Amino acid sequence: MESPGYRALRKGRISLPRQVYHLTVVTKARAPFFADHRAAWSVCRRFEDARLLADASMLAWVLMPDHAHWMVQLGSAKPLHKAVESLKAFSAADANVALDRRGALWARGFHDRALRQGDDLRTVARYIIANPLRAGLARRVGDYPYWNTVYL
């Protein structure tokens, strides 16, 4: 059952085909599940699995110890919430196997921002993959293993 606060967050959100979204998902209770290398790699493999997004495209992503950022361009087959649902469900199942645990891995919901027509997608992708630098997890983007972008 959804809480009134969760419903309020979703109110007014729309899912537009061909729209590019910057998304943030966090782990349940912000637990640092992805500090474990095996769990992190299992989740990264899912972020690269094009079948999960149907005709949408993953343009950039970074996995942090307790959250992930994605830049996704929707297609017409799946609305935004279904694309996020697929990524979260399959990545959680794989991470739980790697961690030898059960239960929810991702927190409910997600934060999204539809990018505007004037937004430079390369700049947004650079911002996303630079998260580990801002968090002090690496000194250079290339030193951090859990990211990818089509803008290389």
Secondary structure, 3 states (H helix, E strand, C coil): CCCHHHHHHHCCCCCCCCCEEEEEEEEHHHCCHHHCHHHHHHHHHHHCCHHHHCCCEEEEEEECCCEEEEEEECCCCCCHHHHHHHHHHHHHHHHHHHHCCCCCCECCCCEEEECCCCCCHHHHHHHHHCHHHHCCCCCCHHHCCCEEECCC
